[in-house]
Amino acid sequence: MDDCFPTAPPAPQDVIGSLITYAERCAAYLEAEHEQARLHGHVVQGQTLGNLEGYRFTARFLRESYALPDPSPR
């Protein structure tokens, strides 16, 4: 096992930016879907929330791994 956390592989910034945007758009879609479900009396929980958190994590991880600025801090 390596002593250091792996570094991100080289990749074009526009590709990384597109992947971040995709993950953020997926998270926004799920957030809106969850809000609609709540408005109709449904409880959003379990894997459904895990999926949302996964997209948020992916965007944040890529942004941090490639030292890209966060345009909308939470």
Secondary structure in CASP SS format (residue, H / E / C, confidence):
PFRMAT SS
TARGET T0000
AUTHOR 0000-0000-0000
METHOD secondary structure of the structure
MODEL  1
M C 1.00
D C 1.00
D C 1.00
C C 1.00
F C 1.00
P C 1.00
T C 1.00
A C 1.00
P C 1.00
P C 1.00
A C 1.00
P C 1.00
Q H 1.00
D H 1.00
V H 1.00
I H 1.00
G H 1.00
S H 1.00
L H 1.00
I H 1.00
T H 1.00
Y H 1.00
A H 1.00
E H 1.00
R H 1.00
C H 1.00
A H 1.00
A H 1.00
Y H 1.00
L H 1.00
E H 1.00
A H 1.00
E H 1.00
H H 1.00
E H 1.00
Q H 1.00
A H 1.00
R H 1.00
L H 1.00
H C 1.00
G C 1.00
H C 1.00
V C 1.00
V C 1.00
Q C 1.00
G C 1.00
Q H 1.00
T H 1.00
L H 1.00
G H 1.00
N H 1.00
L H 1.00
E H 1.00
G H 1.00
Y H 1.00
R H 1.00
F H 1.00
T H 1.00
A H 1.00
R H 1.00
F H 1.00
L H 1.00
R H 1.00
E H 1.00
S H 1.00
Y C 1.00
A C 1.00
L C 1.00
P C 1.00
D C 1.00
P C 1.00
S C 1.00
P C 1.00
R C 1.00
END
